[in-house]
Amino acid sequence: MTNGVPQKETQAKKTTWAEHIVPSGSEYLQKITSVGKCGVGSPPASECFWALVGSFAGIGIVTYLTFLQGIPVLVASLGASACLIYGVPSAPFAQPRNAIAGHLLSAAIGVTVYQLAGAYWYTAAFSVGLAVAAMVGTRTVHPPAGATALIAVITQQSWLFPLLPVGVGICILVLIGIVVNNIAAKRQYPCYWW
């Protein structure tokens, strides 16, 4: 016993912690040098066509509303969302649950961090880290949403940001995804809602 803690229990804690970190530099190098080839094959031309049509329609509507109607629904991270929703509509990260909840959660985190701590390099970094952790924890990972948290801090957004432009913008992309992706015979979107 060490300080009232049985030796076996102390050993178990050390083993558990050690399992989370690569023990040596050579093992670390082996992990990054022993990778295989990409197993993703070239898609048929029809997949490229539908990705083009969906992206054009979704981003077209969002930019039209922003540029010509003055309705602010455009955020740069929506371009990356278009890549997922129209390019790989069956991917888990592209599903409405992930796209909408991921963006809303990240936007709210980014605005909260900015409103409480200001716009600095470390608040920008913290907002992204916190948004990624929150998305992982809530099973709503949508990679472009990490940029939404960053945008909220570096552009010093108000509390309205999660709703307009982010919420409305991502909902437009998802709705266009539902329309366009289901026109194609070999596509289905969404694969699940929740």
TORLO-898093 format. One line per 4 residues: number of its first residue (from 1); their letters; for each residue z, y, x of C-alpha. Coordinates in pm, 1 decimal. Last residue first. Layout:
N
NUM	a	Z,Y,X | ...
END
This chain:
194
194	wwyc	-3590.5,1182.2,-3188.2 | -3950.7,1234.8,-3290.8 | -4126.1,931.2,-3144.6 | -4471.8,848.4,-3007.8
190	pyqr	-4577.5,1196.0,-3109.8 | -4866.8,1203.1,-3075.9 | -5103.0,908.8,-3089.7 | -5420.7,872.9,-2888.3
186	kaai	-5698.0,612.8,-2888.1 | -5898.0,742.9,-3185.5 | -5872.8,1110.5,-3087.5 | -5796.0,1331.4,-3388.7
182	nnvv	-5427.5,1246.2,-3339.9 | -5402.5,1433.1,-3010.0 | -5554.6,1748.4,-3159.4 | -5332.2,1795.8,-3464.8
178	igil	-4997.4,1676.6,-3326.2 | -5056.7,1856.3,-2997.8 | -5142.6,2176.5,-3187.2 | -4802.5,2146.0,-3356.9
174	vlic	-4630.8,2078.6,-3021.6 | -4797.4,2379.0,-2857.0 | -4703.3,2605.8,-3148.4 | -4343.0,2480.1,-3135.6
170	igvg	-4335.1,2557.4,-2762.1 | -4437.0,2919.2,-2822.4 | -4204.1,2979.1,-3117.2 | -3900.7,2854.6,-2927.4
166	vpll	-3985.4,3023.6,-2596.0 | -4115.0,3368.2,-2699.6 | -3909.7,3438.0,-2908.1 | -3625.1,3202.0,-2992.2
162	pflw	-3482.4,3127.6,-2647.7 | -3563.7,3485.5,-2534.5 | -3371.5,3667.7,-2812.2 | -3048.7,3671.0,-2607.0
158	sqqt	-3214.0,3907.1,-2359.9 | -3417.6,3821.7,-2051.8 | -3373.6,3943.4,-1695.0 | -3721.6,3848.0,-1565.5
154	ivai	-3571.1,3649.9,-1276.2 | -3301.0,3494.0,-1493.7 | -3502.1,3385.8,-1797.2 | -3794.9,3279.6,-1577.0
150	lata	-3570.9,3037.6,-1386.7 | -3445.6,2876.1,-1708.1 | -3804.8,2845.7,-1831.9 | -3910.0,2695.2,-1498.7
146	gapp	-3674.7,2403.3,-1557.9 | -3839.2,2374.1,-1899.5 | -4163.3,2266.1,-1733.7 | -3996.1,1933.9,-1640.5
142	hvtr	-3908.4,1827.9,-1997.5 | -3590.1,1622.2,-1982.4 | -3425.0,1597.3,-2325.1 | -3194.3,1300.2,-2265.0
138	tgvm	-2886.3,1520.1,-2325.2 | -2735.1,1463.8,-1980.4 | -3070.9,1487.5,-1802.0 | -3153.4,1808.0,-1989.3
134	aava	-2811.3,1954.5,-1908.2 | -2839.9,1863.3,-1539.3 | -3187.3,2019.7,-1520.4 | -3067.2,2335.3,-1697.9
130	lgvs	-2762.8,2365.4,-1470.1 | -2973.9,2330.8,-1158.3 | -3232.0,2578.2,-1287.9 | -2967.3,2832.7,-1386.0
126	faat	-2785.2,2785.0,-1054.8 | -3099.3,2861.2,-853.7 | -3166.0,3180.9,-1048.0 | -2798.1,3274.0,-1025.6
122	ywya	-2808.9,3212.3,-649.2 | -3117.5,3424.7,-589.4 | -2972.4,3708.4,-795.1 | -3023.6,3828.9,-1152.4
118	galq	-2691.4,3896.5,-1322.3 | -2375.0,3688.0,-1366.7 | -2288.8,3665.4,-1736.5 | -2613.8,3782.6,-1897.2
114	yvtv	-2826.9,3606.9,-1635.0 | -2640.7,3276.4,-1662.2 | -2649.2,3293.7,-2042.1 | -3020.4,3377.0,-2047.3
110	giaa	-3104.3,3085.1,-1818.4 | -2884.4,2843.6,-2012.4 | -3035.5,2945.1,-2346.0 | -3388.0,2914.9,-2207.4
106	sllh	-3308.5,2573.8,-2059.6 | -3169.1,2440.8,-2387.6 | -3458.7,2578.0,-2590.1 | -3719.4,2447.8,-2345.5
102	gaia	-3570.6,2098.6,-2321.3 | -3506.2,2078.6,-2696.8 | -3868.0,2163.2,-2781.2 | -4050.0,1960.5,-2517.2
98	nrpq	-3806.8,1669.6,-2500.7 | -3778.6,1610.8,-2873.5 | -4148.1,1689.3,-2925.1 | -4255.2,1414.1,-2679.7
94	afpa	-4418.3,1517.3,-2351.1 | -4134.4,1401.6,-2119.8 | -4155.6,1050.4,-2271.3 | -4524.7,1025.0,-2176.5
90	spvg	-4758.0,926.6,-2462.8 | -4925.0,1268.0,-2477.7 | -5028.8,1261.9,-2110.9 | -5277.2,1548.0,-2070.2
86	yilc	-5227.8,1726.8,-2401.9 | -4847.5,1744.2,-2425.2 | -4787.9,1711.6,-2050.1 | -5037.3,1967.0,-1918.8
82	asag	-4961.5,2196.5,-2212.6 | -4597.6,2198.5,-2104.5 | -4711.6,2320.6,-1762.4 | -4890.1,2612.8,-1924.3
78	lsav	-4581.6,2671.0,-2140.4 | -4390.1,2749.7,-1820.4 | -4574.1,3081.6,-1797.9 | -4414.2,3210.3,-2118.3
74	lvpi	-4626.7,3343.5,-2405.3 | -4491.3,3393.1,-2756.3 | -4467.4,3773.1,-2762.1 | -4648.5,3871.9,-3082.4
70	gqlf	-4869.6,4169.8,-2992.0 | -5159.6,4045.5,-3203.6 | -5431.4,4052.7,-2939.9 | -5257.3,3957.0,-2617.2
66	tlyt	-4956.4,3758.7,-2743.7 | -5102.2,3589.3,-3051.1 | -5424.9,3516.3,-2864.8 | -5227.1,3386.8,-2565.0
62	vigi	-5035.4,3137.4,-2780.6 | -5345.0,3034.6,-2977.2 | -5551.0,2979.9,-2663.0 | -5265.7,2795.9,-2490.4
58	gafs	-5268.1,2538.3,-2766.3 | -5642.9,2526.0,-2832.5 | -5752.6,2523.5,-2468.0 | -5486.4,2271.4,-2371.0
54	gvla	-5577.3,2044.1,-2661.4 | -5953.0,2059.7,-2600.2 | -5920.4,2012.6,-2223.8 | -5677.9,1718.8,-2254.4
50	wfce	-5908.7,1571.0,-2519.9 | -6206.5,1590.1,-2281.3 | -6014.0,1449.6,-1985.4 | -5906.7,1153.4,-2197.4
46	sapp	-6266.4,1106.1,-2315.6 | -6385.3,1091.8,-1953.7 | -6192.8,767.0,-1907.1 | -5880.6,783.2,-1693.7
42	sgvg	-5881.7,701.4,-1323.1 | -5617.1,442.2,-1242.3 | -5251.4,508.6,-1177.2 | -5102.4,266.0,-926.5
38	ckgv	-5057.4,523.7,-652.2 | -5020.7,345.3,-320.9 | -4698.2,210.7,-178.0 | -4401.0,372.1,-7.2
34	stik	-4229.3,247.2,304.8 | -4215.7,578.5,492.2 | -3969.6,767.2,271.2 | -3713.6,489.7,232.4
30	qlye	-3745.9,378.8,594.3 | -3665.3,732.7,708.8 | -3340.1,726.1,509.1 | -3251.3,384.4,645.1
26	sgsp	-3309.3,516.2,997.7 | -3095.7,822.7,930.0 | -2803.4,612.4,820.0 | -2565.8,540.9,530.2
22	vihe	-2779.6,665.2,239.5 | -2532.9,828.9,1.0 | -2415.2,720.5,-344.8 | -2292.9,373.9,-241.7
18	awtt	-2045.5,533.8,-0.8 | -1853.8,687.1,-292.5 | -1812.1,351.1,-465.0 | -1715.7,177.7,-141.2
14	kkaq	-1454.9,440.9,-62.2 | -1307.8,414.9,-412.6 | -1297.4,34.8,-390.1 | -1115.4,50.0,-54.2
10	tekq	-846.9,273.2,-205.1 | -802.7,25.9,-494.4 | -774.2,-269.6,-254.1 | -511.5,-93.8,-41.4
6	pvgn	-278.2,-42.6,-339.9 | -188.3,319.5,-396.2 | 180.1,417.3,-348.3 | 102.5,633.4,-47.2
2	tm	-87.9,347.7,118.0 | 0.0,0.0,0.0
END
